[in-house]
């Protein structure tokens, strides 16, 4: 393989990177950003890789969730808090029900740009460039808003830094203390089926905490009871920005993309001879690889070997996104190819992107039942293939939106227009996301036990 450099990706074809009309202004912005402080640090990235290595071994579970695409308009501390709170709730359900620690990874503090299926959007006969994310252009349907503007990267950086600052405060400032579990519930979940289940779980945990407190073990003396590790992630799509945020760790000489702890390569940009794979092979961050119906098992194997030539645990997360009715057709072949090569990877399930449809009322949506079906189908395939389904990757929000149909709230096509706020793809609301956690917790527990039996038998 050719030697990797910070800008060697520029020698390869790249997809879904915008064409900026003012190249000098882009270079000026990137030059200034290069002098800005890193958003995350190399030691944090290494810690996340250690936690993901535990997932590879079936000793932990990965929960990755958050916005489809963050926006400047919805940036508010309450929204950040509610998403963080929802991740804590889901993690609590999964940890208690499945008896596994949960690695918490947010699609947050940098998940702005999105690859789009068409470069053109048409409304009322007028044709304009597609909206690509708030860090690139504006969602307003006007010629001026749709021109890629490099200065938007300043605002994206600032918003990411502010979001990270608040998340770190929540994670280590006492908000995540298990003693305060009763304060985590979101208001609009109350009086739903999920609220009752979560209340029962809260009470069980409260009883357990009371017991260990009586034994002298509490958050006053054990920080692990009142703090959590919460990591950030986004798609490594806009490579000029990712290059700018990649720095050399002074303690090791390694390159780390300091824009997030974890970045992933999308289903549309994982070409083996493409710039996105080339960029990601040179950084030490853990890397996600989206695998859809168009992915070929042998190609995914080659990409894994290019990005992780030493086959280190915790480096690669394969995120399957086939659609609920395609899991049985594609996933078994992929699992067999990965097992045959002996690759150490985390298997994660994205049940959102393969289940996107257009409703009768014209809204892009995702039926909740299909989301659940894909997760359960994925777990069933992993059990039959003797592998560990170790992760869940979902687009969700702590806001009370109506973007995905179904669930205990029985959101219908007609309800979608009530609170449809996403800037790109539909998200599960808090009630639906928590319902999903309850519905799959038993599946995780069964899959974990099955994997342990396989490992014990092999040893």
C-alpha positions in Angstrom: 0.0 0.0 0.0 1.1 3.5 -0.7 2.3 5.6 2.2 -0.5 7.5 4.0 -0.3 11.2 4.6 -2.8 13.7 6.0 -3.9 14.7 2.5 -3.3 11.5 0.5 -7.1 11.1 0.2 -7.0 13.9 -2.3 -5.3 11.6 -4.8 -8.4 9.3 -4.8 -11.9 9.8 -6.2 -14.4 11.1 -3.6 -18.1 11.3 -3.6 -20.6 13.6 -1.8 -18.2 16.4 -1.1 -19.6 19.7 -2.2 -18.0 22.0 -4.8 -17.2 25.3 -3.1 -17.4 28.2 -5.6 -14.8 30.3 -3.6 -11.8 28.0 -3.1 -9.7 30.8 -1.5 -12.3 31.4 1.1 -12.5 27.7 1.9 -8.7 27.5 2.3 -8.9 30.6 4.6 -11.6 29.0 6.8 -9.7 25.7 7.0 -6.5 27.5 7.8 -8.1 29.2 10.8 -9.8 26.0 12.0 -6.5 24.3 11.9 -5.4 26.6 14.7 -8.5 26.0 16.8 -8.2 23.6 19.8 -9.2 19.9 19.3 -12.7 19.0 20.2 -11.7 15.6 21.6 -8.4 14.1 22.8 -6.3 11.1 21.8 -6.6 9.6 25.3 -10.3 9.6 25.1 -10.2 8.0 21.7 -8.0 5.2 23.1 -10.3 4.7 26.0 -13.3 4.3 23.6 -11.4 1.7 21.6 -10.8 -0.3 24.8 -14.5 -0.3 25.6 -15.3 -1.4 22.0 -12.8 -4.2 22.4 -15.0 -5.5 25.2 -18.0 -5.4 22.8 -16.0 -7.6 20.4 -15.6 -10.2 23.2 -19.3 -10.1 24.1 -18.6 -8.4 27.4 -20.4 -5.1 26.6 -23.0 -3.6 24.2 -22.8 -0.5 22.0 -25.6 2.0 21.9 -25.1 4.7 19.2 -27.9 7.2 18.8 -28.8 10.8 18.2 -29.8 13.2 15.4 -30.0 12.3 11.8 -28.5 15.7 11.1 -27.9 18.4 13.7 -29.1 21.8 12.8 -28.2 25.4 13.8 -31.9 26.2 14.3 -32.6 23.4 16.9 -29.4 24.1 18.9 -30.5 24.5 22.5 -29.2 23.2 25.9 -32.6 21.6 26.6 -32.4 19.5 23.4 -28.9 18.4 24.2 -30.0 17.5 27.8 -33.0 15.5 26.6 -31.0 13.5 24.0 -28.3 12.8 26.7 -31.1 11.8 29.2 -32.7 9.5 26.7 -29.4 7.7 26.0 -29.0 7.2 29.8 -32.5 5.8 30.0 -32.0 3.4 27.1 -28.6 2.4 28.5 -30.1 1.8 31.9 -32.8 -0.5 30.4 -30.3 -2.5 28.4 -27.7 -2.7 31.3 -30.2 -3.9 33.9 -32.2 -6.2 31.6 -29.3 -7.7 29.6 -26.7 -7.7 32.4 -24.1 -6.0 30.2 -22.4 -2.6 30.5 -23.4 -0.3 27.6 -21.0 1.9 25.7 -22.7 5.2 25.0 -21.9 6.8 21.7 -23.9 9.8 20.5 -24.5 11.0 17.0 -23.9 14.5 18.3 -21.5 17.4 18.4 -20.6 17.2 14.7 -23.2 15.2 12.8 -24.2 17.9 10.4 -23.6 16.9 6.8 -25.4 14.1 5.0 -24.9 12.4 1.6 -28.1 12.8 -0.5 -29.6 10.5 -3.1 -30.0 13.4 -5.6 -27.8 16.5 -6.1 -30.9 18.4 -7.2 -34.2 19.3 -5.4 -37.3 20.4 -7.3 -40.2 22.4 -5.8 -43.0 23.9 -7.9 -41.0 23.5 -11.0 -38.0 25.3 -9.6 -34.7 23.3 -9.5 -32.0 24.0 -6.9 -29.0 22.2 -5.4 -29.9 19.8 -2.6 -29.6 20.8 1.1 -26.4 19.0 2.3 -26.4 19.9 6.0 -26.1 23.1 8.0 -22.3 23.0 8.0 -22.4 23.3 4.2 -25.5 25.2 3.0 -29.0 26.3 4.2 -32.2 24.3 4.2 -34.2 27.3 2.9 -35.3 26.8 -0.7 -33.5 29.7 -2.3 -30.5 30.1 -4.6 -28.5 32.0 -2.0 -29.1 29.5 0.8 -28.1 26.5 -1.3 -24.6 27.8 -2.2 -22.0 26.0 -0.2 -20.6 28.5 2.3 -17.2 27.7 4.0 -17.9 30.1 6.9 -20.7 27.8 8.1 -17.8 25.5 9.4 -17.0 28.1 12.0 -20.6 27.9 13.4 -20.5 24.1 13.2 -17.3 24.0 15.2 -18.6 26.4 17.8 -21.8 24.5 18.2 -19.9 21.2 18.5 -17.6 22.7 21.1 -20.5 24.0 23.2 -22.4 20.7 22.9 -19.3 18.8 24.1 -18.8 21.2 27.0 -22.4 20.6 28.2 -22.2 16.8 27.7 -19.0 16.6 29.7 -20.7 18.6 32.5 -23.7 16.3 32.5 -21.4 13.2 32.4 -19.2 14.1 35.2 -21.0 16.8 37.2 -23.5 14.7 39.0 -26.4 14.7 36.5 -25.7 11.0 35.7 -25.7 9.9 39.3 -27.8 6.7 39.6 -29.3 8.1 42.8 -31.1 10.6 40.5 -32.6 8.0 38.2 -36.1 9.2 39.1 -35.3 12.6 37.6 -34.3 11.2 34.2 -37.8 10.6 32.9 -38.9 12.9 30.1 -42.3 14.6 30.7 -44.1 13.4 27.6 -43.2 9.7 28.4 -45.4 9.9 31.5 -48.8 8.1 31.3 -47.5 5.8 28.5 -46.7 2.1 28.7 -43.0 3.0 28.7 -43.3 5.2 31.7 -44.8 2.4 33.7 -42.1 -0.1 32.7 -39.4 2.5 33.3 -40.9 3.3 36.7 -40.7 -0.4 37.7 -37.1 -0.5 36.5 -36.3 2.7 38.5 -37.8 1.1 41.6 -35.7 -2.1 41.2 -32.5 -0.1 40.7 -33.4 2.1 43.7 -33.8 -1.0 45.9 -30.4 -2.3 44.6 -28.8 1.0 45.3 -30.3 1.2 48.8 -28.8 -2.3 49.5 -25.3 -1.4 48.4 -25.5 1.9 50.2 -26.3 0.1 53.4 -23.1 -1.9 52.7 -21.1 1.3 52.5 -20.8 1.5 48.7 -22.3 4.7 47.3 -21.6 7.6 44.9 -19.8 9.6 47.7 -17.0 7.1 47.6 -17.3 5.5 44.1 -17.3 7.9 41.2 -18.5 5.1 38.8 -21.9 5.4 40.4 -22.3 9.1 39.5 -20.4 9.5 36.3 -20.6 8.0 32.8 -18.4 8.0 29.7 -20.3 9.5 26.8 -18.6 9.5 23.4 -19.3 11.5 20.2 -19.5 10.4 16.6 -20.4 11.5 13.1 -20.0 10.5 9.5 -16.6 11.4 8.2 -18.1 12.9 5.1 -16.7 16.4 4.6 -13.0 15.3 4.3 -11.5 18.8 4.1 -12.9 19.6 7.5 -11.8 16.1 8.9 -8.3 16.6 7.6 -8.1 20.0 9.3 -9.3 18.6 12.6 -6.7 15.7 12.5 -3.8 16.3 14.8 -0.7 14.4 15.9 -0.8 13.1 19.4 2.4 14.5 21.1 2.7 11.4 23.3 2.7 8.7 20.5 3.1 10.5 17.2 -0.2 9.0 16.0 -2.8 10.8 14.0 -6.2 11.3 15.6 -9.3 13.0 14.1 -10.1 15.3 16.9 -13.5 16.3 15.5 -15.1 13.2 17.3 -14.1 10.1 19.2 -15.6 7.9 16.5 -16.3 8.5 12.8 -17.9 6.3 10.2 -17.9 5.7 6.5 -21.3 5.8 4.9 -22.9 3.3 2.6 -22.5 5.7 -0.3 -18.8 6.5 0.3 -17.1 3.2 1.2 -15.4 2.6 -2.1 -12.2 0.6 -1.6 -10.3 3.0 -4.0 -12.1 6.1 -2.7 -10.9 9.0 -0.6 -13.0 8.3 2.5 -11.5 4.8 3.0 -8.0 6.3 2.3 -8.5 9.0 4.9 -9.8 6.7 7.6 -7.0 4.1 7.2 -4.5 6.7 8.6 -6.3 7.8 11.8 -6.4 6.0 15.1 -10.1 6.6 15.9 -12.4 3.6 15.9 -14.1 3.5 12.5 -17.7 2.5 11.6 -18.5 1.1 8.2 -22.1 1.1 6.9 -23.1 -2.1 5.1 -26.2 -2.0 2.9 -27.8 -4.2 0.2 -25.2 -3.1 -2.3 -22.2 -4.1 -0.2 -20.3 -7.2 -1.2 -18.8 -9.4 1.6 -15.4 -9.7 0.0 -15.2 -5.9 -0.5 -16.1 -5.3 3.2 -13.4 -7.7 4.2 -10.8 -5.8 2.1 -11.9 -2.5 3.6 -11.6 -3.9 7.1 -8.1 -5.1 6.3 -7.1 -1.8 4.8 -8.3 0.2 7.8 -7.3 -2.3 10.4 -4.3 -4.3 9.1 -3.3 -5.5 12.5 -6.8 -6.8 13.2 -7.0 -4.9 16.5 -10.1 -5.3 18.6 -12.2 -2.1 19.0 -11.0 -0.5 15.8 -13.8 -1.5 13.4 -17.6 -1.4 13.8 -19.7 -2.9 11.0 -23.1 -1.2 10.9 -25.6 -3.3 8.9 -28.5 -1.4 7.3 -30.3 -3.8 5.1 -34.0 -3.3 5.8 -36.2 -5.7 7.8 -37.1 -7.9 4.8 -33.5 -8.1 3.5 -31.6 -9.1 6.6 -31.8 -12.9 5.9 -30.7 -12.4 2.3 -27.5 -10.3 3.0 -26.4 -10.6 6.6 -25.5 -14.3 6.8 -23.1 -14.0 3.8 -21.4 -11.0 5.4 -21.0 -12.7 8.8 -19.5 -15.9 7.2 -17.0 -13.8 5.2 -15.9 -11.9 8.3 -15.6 -15.1 10.3 -13.7 -16.9 7.6 -11.1 -14.1 7.6 -11.0 -14.1 11.4 -11.6 -10.4 11.7 -12.2 -8.8 15.1 -15.1 -6.4 14.6 -18.2 -5.1 16.5 -21.5 -6.0 14.8 -24.0 -3.2 15.1 -27.5 -2.9 13.6 -28.9 0.3 12.0 -32.6 -0.5 11.7 -33.5 3.0 10.4 -32.0 3.6 7.0 -33.2 0.5 5.3 -36.8 1.0 6.5 -37.4 4.5 5.1 -40.6 4.9 3.1 -42.8 7.8 1.9 -46.2 8.0 3.7 -49.5 8.5 2.0 -49.4 12.1 3.3 -46.1 12.7 1.5 -43.8 12.6 4.5 -40.6 10.5 4.6 -41.1 8.2 7.6 -40.1 4.9 9.2 -42.7 2.4 10.5 -41.7 1.5 14.1 -42.8 -2.1 13.6 -40.3 -2.5 10.7 -37.5 -1.0 12.8 -38.2 -3.6 15.6 -38.4 -6.4 13.0 -35.0 -5.5 11.6 -33.4 -5.6 15.0 -35.0 -8.9 15.9 -34.1 -10.4 12.5 -30.5 -9.3 12.9 -30.3 -10.9 16.4 -31.8 -14.1 15.1 -29.3 -14.3 12.2 -26.3 -13.7 14.6 -27.5 -16.5 16.9 -27.9 -18.9 14.0 -24.4 -17.9 12.7 -22.7 -18.1 16.1 -21.7 -14.4 16.3 -22.5 -11.6 18.8 -24.8 -8.8 17.8 -23.1 -6.2 19.8 -24.6 -2.8 18.9 -27.6 -0.7 18.0 -27.3 2.4 15.8 -30.4 4.6 15.7 -31.6 8.0 14.7 -33.6 9.4 17.6 -34.2 12.6 19.6 -35.3 13.5 23.1 -37.9 15.8 21.6 -41.5 14.8 21.3 -41.6 14.7 17.5 -43.9 12.8 15.2 -41.7 11.5 12.4 -41.8 7.7 12.6 -45.2 6.0 12.6 -46.4 3.4 15.1 -45.2 2.4 18.5 -47.2 2.6 21.7 -48.2 6.1 20.9 -49.8 4.8 17.7 -48.5 7.7 15.5 -50.4 7.5 12.2 -49.6 9.0 8.8 -52.0 11.8 9.6 -50.1 12.6 12.8 -46.8 13.2 11.0 -47.5 16.8 10.2 -48.0 17.7 13.8 -44.4 17.8 14.9 -42.2 16.9 11.9 -39.0 18.8 12.7 -36.1 16.8 11.2 -33.8 18.5 8.7 -33.2 15.3 6.9 -34.4 11.8 7.9 -37.2 10.8 10.4 -36.2 10.1 14.0 -37.7 8.0 16.7 -39.0 10.1 19.5 -38.1 9.4 23.2 -41.1 7.2 23.8 -40.4 5.1 20.7 -36.7 4.8 21.4 -37.3 3.7 25.0 -39.9 1.2 23.8 -37.4 -0.2 21.4 -34.9 -0.6 24.3 -37.4 -2.6 26.3 -38.4 -4.7 23.2 -34.9 -5.8 22.4 -33.4 -6.1 25.9 -34.4 -9.8 26.1 -32.9 -10.4 22.6 -29.6 -8.9 23.7 -29.6 -11.1 26.8 -30.3 -14.2 24.8 -27.7 -13.3 22.2 -25.1 -12.5 24.8 -25.6 -15.8 26.6 -25.5 -17.7 23.3 -22.2 -16.0 22.4 -20.7 -16.9 25.8 -21.7 -20.5 25.3 -20.0 -20.5 21.9 -16.8 -18.9 23.3 -16.7 -21.4 26.2 -17.2 -24.3 23.8 -14.4 -23.1 21.6 -12.0 -22.8 24.6 
